[in-house]
C-alpha cells in the first residue's frame, strides 16, 4: 500500500508540473521530464488511454512550433524522429507507468537513425 501512495504522489507532482509548464516550453526541458509530465496530464486528466496519449506527448515533446511549417534540415530530422518514435517507442507506456526512460532511450535511437539517413 505504501508503494501505491508513493506512485500517486509522483504522478500528482508530474500532473502539476505539466500544467505549470505548458506545451510552449516543452523543448526547454529534457525529453524524459516533458514526456512523463505530458503523459500523466493526458491520462489522468481524462485525455485518453495510453496509446493516444503516448503519441500526443511524443509530438508535443519532439516538435516545436517553429518545426511545424518549416522546411529546413533540422525540421526534416525532427519529423523523421517523430515518425520513428511514433512507430517504435509509443507502445512502452502504460496507464500506471509512462516508462519515460525507456521511451527516451528509444527516441535517442531514432535520433541517431535519422541523423545517419540525412548525412
C-alpha positions in Angstrom: 0.0 0.0 0.0 2.9 2.3 0.8 4.2 1.8 -2.8 0.9 2.9 -4.3 0.9 6.1 -2.2 4.4 7.0 -3.5 3.2 6.3 -7.1 0.2 8.5 -6.7 2.3 11.3 -5.2 4.8 11.1 -8.0 2.1 11.2 -10.6 0.4 14.1 -8.9 3.7 16.0 -9.0 4.0 15.3 -12.7 0.5 16.5 -13.4 1.1 19.7 -11.5 4.5 20.2 -13.4 2.7 19.6 -16.7 0.0 22.1 -16.0 2.5 24.7 -14.8 5.0 24.3 -17.6 2.6 24.0 -20.5 3.3 23.0 -24.1 5.1 26.1 -25.2 8.2 25.3 -23.1 8.3 21.6 -23.9 11.6 21.9 -25.8 13.2 23.8 -22.8 13.2 20.7 -20.6 14.7 17.2 -21.0 12.6 14.9 -23.1 12.0 12.4 -20.2 10.5 15.1 -18.0 8.5 16.6 -20.8 7.1 13.2 -21.8 6.4 11.9 -18.2 4.6 15.2 -17.4 2.6 15.3 -20.6 1.7 11.6 -20.3 0.5 11.9 -16.7 -1.5 15.0 -17.5 -3.1 13.3 -20.5 -4.0 10.0 -18.9 -5.1 11.4 -15.5 -6.8 14.4 -16.9 -9.2 12.3 -18.8 -7.4 12.8 -22.1 -7.5 9.1 -23.0 -5.8 5.8 -22.9 -2.0 5.2 -23.1 -1.7 4.8 -26.8 -3.2 8.1 -28.0 -1.6 9.9 -25.0 1.8 8.5 -25.9 1.5 9.7 -29.5 0.3 13.1 -28.4 3.2 13.5 -25.9 5.8 12.4 -28.4 4.5 15.1 -30.8 4.4 17.7 -28.0 7.9 16.9 -26.7 9.7 16.4 -30.1 8.3 19.1 -32.3 8.4 22.9 -31.6 6.1 25.5 -33.1 8.9 26.5 -35.4 9.2 23.0 -36.7 5.6 22.9 -37.9 5.6 24.8 -41.2 9.3 24.9 -41.5 11.4 23.3 -44.2 15.0 23.1 -43.0 17.2 20.1 -42.5 16.6 20.4 -38.7 12.8 20.3 -39.4 13.3 17.1 -41.5 15.2 15.5 -38.7 12.5 16.4 -36.2 9.8 14.9 -38.4 11.9 11.8 -39.0 12.5 11.4 -35.3 8.7 11.8 -34.7 7.8 9.2 -37.3 10.4 6.7 -35.9 9.4 7.4 -32.3 5.7 7.0 -33.1 6.3 3.7 -34.8 8.8 2.2 -32.3 8.6 4.0 -29.0 4.9 4.7 -28.3 4.0 1.2 -27.0 6.2 1.2 -23.9 3.9 3.4 -21.8 1.1 2.1 -19.7 -1.6 3.7 -17.6 0.5 3.1 -14.5 3.9 3.9 -15.9 4.9 6.3 -18.7 8.3 4.5 -18.9 9.9 7.8 -19.8 13.4 6.4 -19.6 12.7 3.6 -22.0 10.8 5.9 -24.3 13.7 8.4 -24.1 16.3 5.8 -25.0 14.2 4.7 -27.9 13.8 8.3 -29.1 17.6 8.7 -28.8 18.0 5.7 -31.1 15.6 7.3 -33.5 17.7 10.5 -33.4 20.8 8.5 -34.4 19.0 6.6 -37.1 17.5 9.8 -38.6 20.9 11.7 -38.4 22.6 8.9 -40.4 19.9 9.0 -43.1 20.3 12.7 -43.5 24.0 12.8 -43.9 
